[in-house]
Amino acid sequence: METLPRIVLALVIGTAGGSAFYLMNLPLPWMLGALFATMVASISNAPILGPARLRPAVVAVIGVLLGSRFTPDIVAEAGAWIGTLAVLMVYVVAVALVVVPFYRFAGRFDWVTAYFAGMPGGLSEMIEIGEASGAKPAPIILAHSLRIVVTIALIALWFRIIEGHEVGASMGAVEVPLTWLDALLLLTSAVFGSILGKRLRFPAPTFLGPLLVSAVLHLAGFTESAPPGLLVNAAQVLLGTVLGCRFLGISARTVLPAAALAIGATLLTLALAFGAGLAMGYLAGIAPDQALLALAPGGLTEMGLIALAIQADVAFVALHHVVRILFVIVLAPVAFRLLAVRRFTP
């Protein structure tokens, strides 16, 4: 029970941060506010603890929400995405070729650690594969955690300040009344989808499983409803709190140089994403905003939320992030063995 007060304190700080960002009308207030407040508290050695066990339920809610935006029109557009997926794969290789050397020479990482810190894959997958390959886990954790934080902040601010989109707290508003049958179907999407995702060994199973089941139910016309806004906002606070508490035990002296590296790596990646987005627009007429969200090196869940907030095609964004993660999971270990990176480790 001694951990419960620490979790409660973390949630109080996260809620306060989300509320402050909401009152200041900042982008993605509930998630970014909670993330920022708990990250500062974590670095300050506050006695908090992230509610990590609640994360599967949280991302399941967001998965169901994003799945509710799948419409029959998407099926007609899917054929044009073959070319954009090819662009995505070239982009992933380009990111690896640019960012891995950046971490090796600018960050002075050994080649093995730089390799898995610079790969544009999921946090947990890169830590697991990297540690098994002989990399140092701490720099990889910092590199990917900060990459996600920096990307979310930059992308959200870009769409709010430069593009003028309302990246606010109203994305979960339900236009269609939520009946008891709708609520049961959405709950089934979350529970059954999570089980299905784990059985099929999806990356991020408790997110992709509910998204898939929710998408199928909405495409089939069984429901047109989405989770209520209050639940979605609470899920964002929990998600931001979990992300912010990843920095527990890390001092400001360690975070600051890692943050500088993460900003540099993220800017390099976003520059490549912009170029790849232009290629997607040329090949398939994809809007620049949508292409950027599909390619940005942020988390799948977080980029999906921003896509939802600016009314972008959630299915397009989600599919490209899933393919990116799967491509890197398959590519990274194979390329590592082929390149014999260990030989170059000092």
C-alpha positions as CSV (number, residue, x, y, z in Angstrom):
1,M,0.0,0.0,0.0
2,E,3.0,2.4,0.4
3,T,3.0,2.8,-3.4
4,L,-0.7,4.0,-3.5
5,P,0.0,7.5,-2.0
6,R,2.8,8.0,-4.5
7,I,0.5,7.0,-7.4
8,V,-2.3,9.3,-6.1
9,L,0.2,12.2,-5.8
10,A,1.3,11.6,-9.4
11,L,-2.3,11.7,-10.6
12,V,-3.0,14.8,-8.6
13,I,0.1,16.5,-10.1
14,G,-0.9,15.2,-13.6
15,T,-4.4,16.5,-13.3
16,A,-3.2,19.9,-12.0
17,G,-0.8,20.1,-15.0
18,G,-3.6,19.2,-17.4
19,S,-6.0,21.7,-15.9
20,A,-3.4,24.5,-16.1
21,F,-2.6,23.7,-19.8
22,Y,-6.4,23.6,-20.4
23,L,-6.9,27.0,-18.8
24,M,-4.0,28.5,-20.8
25,N,-5.7,27.1,-24.0
26,L,-2.5,25.1,-24.9
27,P,-2.5,22.3,-27.4
28,L,-3.4,18.8,-26.2
29,P,-3.7,20.2,-22.7
30,W,-4.7,17.1,-20.7
31,M,-1.9,14.9,-22.0
32,L,0.9,17.5,-22.4
33,G,0.0,19.3,-19.2
34,A,0.1,16.0,-17.2
35,L,3.3,14.9,-19.0
36,F,5.1,18.2,-18.3
37,A,4.0,18.5,-14.7
38,T,4.9,14.9,-13.7
39,M,8.2,15.0,-15.7
40,V,9.3,18.1,-13.7
41,A,8.2,16.4,-10.5
42,S,10.1,13.2,-11.4
43,I,13.3,15.1,-12.2
44,S,12.8,17.0,-8.9
45,N,12.7,13.6,-7.0
46,A,9.1,14.1,-5.8
47,P,7.7,11.0,-4.1
48,I,5.5,10.0,-7.0
49,L,5.0,6.8,-9.0
50,G,3.4,6.3,-12.4
51,P,0.1,4.3,-12.6
52,A,1.8,2.0,-15.1
53,R,-0.7,-0.8,-14.5
54,L,-3.5,1.4,-15.7
55,R,-1.8,2.2,-19.0
56,P,-3.3,-0.8,-20.9
57,A,-6.8,0.3,-20.0
58,V,-6.0,3.9,-20.9
59,V,-4.6,3.2,-24.3
60,A,-7.5,0.8,-24.9
61,V,-9.9,3.7,-24.5
62,I,-7.9,5.8,-26.9
63,G,-7.7,2.9,-29.4
64,V,-11.5,2.6,-29.3
65,L,-11.8,6.3,-29.8
66,L,-9.5,6.3,-32.9
67,G,-11.3,3.2,-34.3
68,S,-14.6,5.1,-34.1
69,R,-13.3,7.4,-36.9
70,F,-13.0,4.6,-39.4
71,T,-15.6,5.1,-42.1
72,P,-16.6,3.1,-45.3
73,D,-14.9,5.9,-47.4
74,I,-11.5,4.7,-46.1
75,V,-11.8,1.4,-48.0
76,A,-12.0,3.3,-51.3
77,E,-8.9,5.3,-50.5
78,A,-6.8,2.4,-49.2
79,G,-5.5,1.4,-52.6
80,A,-3.6,4.7,-53.0
81,W,-1.7,4.0,-49.8
82,I,0.6,1.4,-51.3
83,G,2.8,4.1,-52.8
84,T,2.9,6.0,-49.5
85,L,3.9,2.9,-47.6
86,A,6.8,2.5,-50.0
87,V,7.8,6.1,-49.3
88,L,7.5,5.3,-45.5
89,M,10.0,2.5,-45.8
90,V,12.6,4.6,-47.7
91,Y,12.1,7.3,-45.0
92,V,12.7,4.8,-42.2
93,V,16.0,3.8,-43.7
94,A,17.0,7.4,-44.3
95,V,16.3,8.3,-40.7
96,A,18.5,5.4,-39.5
97,L,21.3,6.5,-41.8
98,V,21.2,10.0,-40.5
99,V,20.2,9.7,-36.8
100,V,22.4,6.7,-35.8
101,P,25.6,8.5,-36.8
102,F,24.3,11.7,-35.1
103,Y,24.0,9.8,-31.7
104,R,27.4,8.1,-32.3
105,F,29.4,11.4,-33.1
106,A,27.3,14.2,-31.5
107,G,26.3,12.1,-28.4
108,R,29.5,10.0,-28.2
109,F,27.5,6.8,-27.8
110,D,29.1,3.5,-28.7
111,W,27.9,2.2,-32.1
112,V,25.6,-0.5,-30.6
113,T,23.8,2.0,-28.3
114,A,23.7,4.7,-31.0
115,Y,22.2,2.2,-33.4
116,F,19.2,1.3,-31.2
117,A,18.8,4.9,-29.9
118,G,18.6,6.2,-33.4
119,M,16.3,3.6,-34.9
120,P,12.8,5.1,-35.3
121,G,11.0,2.2,-33.6
122,G,8.9,1.8,-30.5
123,L,10.5,2.5,-27.1
124,S,9.9,-0.9,-25.5
125,E,11.0,-2.8,-28.6
126,M,14.2,-0.9,-29.1
127,I,15.1,-1.3,-25.4
128,E,14.5,-5.0,-25.5
129,I,16.3,-5.7,-28.7
130,G,19.1,-3.3,-28.0
131,E,19.8,-4.6,-24.5
132,A,19.9,-8.2,-25.9
133,S,22.4,-7.0,-28.5
134,G,24.7,-5.5,-26.0
135,A,23.6,-1.8,-26.0
136,K,23.4,0.3,-22.8
137,P,19.7,0.6,-21.9
138,A,19.7,3.9,-20.1
139,P,20.7,6.1,-23.1
140,I,18.2,4.3,-25.3
141,I,15.4,4.9,-22.8
142,L,16.3,8.6,-22.6
143,A,16.7,8.9,-26.3
144,H,13.3,7.4,-27.2
145,S,11.4,8.9,-24.2
146,L,12.6,12.4,-25.0
147,R,12.1,11.9,-28.7
148,I,8.4,11.2,-28.0
149,V,8.1,14.1,-25.7
150,V,9.9,16.6,-28.0
151,T,7.9,15.3,-31.1
152,I,4.5,15.6,-29.3
153,A,5.3,19.2,-28.1
154,L,6.7,20.4,-31.5
155,I,3.9,18.8,-33.6
156,A,1.2,20.1,-31.3
157,L,2.6,23.6,-31.2
158,W,3.1,23.6,-35.0
159,F,-0.5,22.7,-35.7
160,R,-1.8,25.2,-33.1
161,I,0.5,28.2,-33.7
162,I,1.6,27.8,-37.4
163,E,-1.3,26.0,-38.9
164,G,-4.0,27.5,-36.7
165,H,-5.7,24.1,-35.9
166,E,-7.6,23.7,-32.7
167,V,-5.5,21.0,-31.1
168,G,-7.5,21.2,-27.9
169,A,-9.5,19.2,-25.4
170,S,-12.7,18.8,-27.4
171,M,-11.6,15.9,-29.6
172,G,-13.5,13.3,-27.6
173,A,-16.9,15.1,-28.0
174,V,-19.6,12.6,-29.0
175,E,-21.9,13.8,-31.8
176,V,-24.0,10.6,-31.8
177,P,-25.9,9.8,-28.6
178,L,-24.4,7.0,-26.6
179,T,-27.0,4.3,-26.0
180,W,-26.6,1.2,-23.7
181,L,-26.0,-0.9,-26.8
182,D,-23.4,1.5,-28.1
183,A,-21.7,1.5,-24.7
184,L,-21.7,-2.3,-24.6
185,L,-20.1,-2.5,-28.1
186,L,-17.4,0.1,-27.2
187,L,-16.7,-1.8,-24.0
188,T,-16.5,-5.0,-26.0
189,S,-14.1,-3.4,-28.4
190,A,-11.8,-2.4,-25.5
191,V,-11.9,-5.8,-23.6
192,F,-12.0,-8.2,-26.5
193,G,-9.7,-6.1,-28.6
194,S,-7.0,-6.1,-25.9
195,I,-7.3,-9.9,-25.6
196,L,-7.1,-10.3,-29.4
197,G,-4.1,-7.9,-29.6
198,K,-2.2,-10.0,-27.1
199,R,-3.1,-13.3,-28.7
200,L,-2.0,-12.1,-32.1
201,R,1.1,-10.5,-30.6
202,F,0.5,-7.0,-32.0
203,P,2.9,-4.3,-31.2
204,A,1.1,-2.2,-28.6
205,P,-1.6,-4.9,-28.3
206,T,-3.9,-3.1,-25.9
207,F,-4.0,-0.2,-28.3
208,L,-4.1,-1.8,-31.7
209,G,-6.5,-4.6,-30.7
210,P,-9.2,-2.3,-29.5
211,L,-8.6,0.1,-32.4
212,L,-9.1,-2.9,-34.9
213,V,-12.3,-4.2,-33.2
214,S,-13.7,-0.7,-32.9
215,A,-12.9,0.0,-36.6
216,V,-14.6,-3.2,-37.7
217,L,-17.7,-2.4,-35.7
218,H,-17.9,1.2,-37.1
219,L,-17.1,0.1,-40.7
220,A,-19.9,-2.5,-40.4
221,G,-22.3,0.1,-39.2
222,F,-23.1,-1.5,-35.8
223,T,-22.4,1.8,-34.0
224,E,-21.5,5.3,-34.8
225,S,-20.7,6.4,-31.2
226,A,-17.4,7.1,-29.5
227,P,-16.2,7.1,-25.9
228,P,-17.5,10.2,-23.9
229,G,-15.2,13.2,-23.8
230,L,-14.8,13.1,-20.0
231,L,-13.4,9.5,-20.2
232,V,-11.1,10.5,-23.1
233,N,-9.7,13.5,-21.2
234,A,-9.1,11.3,-18.1
235,A,-7.3,8.8,-20.3
236,Q,-5.1,11.5,-21.6
237,V,-4.2,12.7,-18.1
238,L,-3.3,9.1,-17.1
239,L,-1.2,8.6,-20.3
240,G,0.6,11.9,-19.7
241,T,1.3,10.9,-16.1
242,V,2.7,7.5,-17.1
243,L,5.0,9.2,-19.7
244,G,6.2,11.9,-17.3
245,C,7.0,9.3,-14.5
246,R,9.4,7.6,-16.9
247,F,11.9,10.2,-15.8
248,L,11.9,9.1,-12.2
249,G,15.4,8.7,-10.8
250,I,17.0,10.8,-13.6
251,S,18.7,14.0,-12.6
252,A,18.4,17.3,-14.4
253,R,22.2,17.0,-15.1
254,T,21.5,13.8,-17.0
255,V,18.3,15.0,-18.7
256,L,19.6,18.3,-20.1
257,P,22.3,17.0,-22.5
258,A,20.0,14.1,-23.4
259,A,17.2,16.6,-24.2
260,A,19.6,18.6,-26.4
261,L,20.5,15.4,-28.3
262,A,16.8,14.5,-28.6
263,I,15.9,17.9,-30.0
264,G,18.7,17.6,-32.6
265,A,17.7,14.1,-33.6
266,T,14.0,15.0,-33.7
267,L,14.6,18.0,-35.9
268,L,16.7,15.9,-38.3
269,T,13.9,13.3,-38.4
270,L,11.2,15.9,-38.9
271,A,13.2,17.4,-41.8
272,L,13.3,14.0,-43.4
273,A,9.6,13.5,-42.6
274,F,8.8,16.8,-44.4
275,G,10.6,15.6,-47.5
276,A,8.9,12.2,-47.4
277,G,5.6,14.0,-46.9
278,L,6.1,16.0,-50.1
279,A,6.8,12.7,-51.9
280,M,3.5,11.3,-50.5
281,G,1.7,14.4,-51.8
282,Y,3.2,14.0,-55.2
283,L,2.5,10.3,-55.5
284,A,-0.9,10.1,-53.9
285,G,-2.1,13.6,-53.3
286,I,-1.8,13.3,-49.5
287,A,-2.2,16.5,-47.6
288,P,1.1,17.8,-46.0
289,D,-0.5,17.8,-42.5
290,Q,-1.7,14.3,-42.7
291,A,1.6,13.0,-44.2
292,L,3.6,14.7,-41.4
293,L,1.5,13.1,-38.7
294,A,1.9,9.7,-40.4
295,L,5.7,10.1,-40.4
296,A,6.5,12.1,-37.3
297,P,8.6,10.1,-34.8
298,G,6.1,10.4,-32.0
299,G,4.2,7.6,-30.4
300,L,1.4,5.8,-32.3
301,T,-1.2,6.7,-29.7
302,E,-0.1,10.3,-29.3
303,M,0.1,11.0,-33.1
304,G,-3.3,9.4,-33.5
305,L,-4.7,11.8,-30.9
306,I,-3.3,14.8,-32.8
307,A,-4.7,13.5,-36.0
308,L,-8.1,13.2,-34.4
309,A,-7.8,16.7,-33.1
310,I,-7.1,18.3,-36.5
311,Q,-9.7,16.1,-38.3
312,A,-7.0,14.3,-40.3
313,D,-7.5,10.7,-41.6
314,V,-6.8,8.7,-38.4
315,A,-6.7,5.4,-40.4
316,F,-4.0,6.7,-42.7
317,V,-1.9,7.9,-39.7
318,A,-2.4,4.8,-37.6
319,L,-1.6,2.4,-40.5
320,H,1.7,4.1,-41.3
321,H,2.8,4.1,-37.7
322,V,2.0,0.4,-37.3
323,V,4.0,-0.4,-40.5
324,R,6.9,1.8,-39.3
325,I,7.1,-0.1,-36.0
326,L,6.8,-3.5,-37.6
327,F,9.3,-2.6,-40.3
328,V,11.9,-1.4,-37.7
329,I,11.3,-4.5,-35.5
330,V,12.1,-6.7,-38.4
331,L,14.7,-4.6,-40.0
332,A,16.8,-3.4,-37.0
333,P,18.0,-6.9,-35.7
334,V,18.6,-8.1,-39.3
335,A,20.6,-5.0,-40.3
336,F,22.5,-5.1,-37.1
337,R,23.7,-8.6,-37.8
338,L,24.5,-7.8,-41.4
339,L,26.5,-4.7,-40.6
340,A,28.3,-6.3,-37.7
341,V,28.0,-3.1,-35.6
342,R,29.8,-4.7,-32.7
343,R,33.1,-4.6,-34.6
344,F,33.1,-0.9,-34.4
345,T,32.4,-0.6,-30.7
346,P,35.4,1.0,-28.9
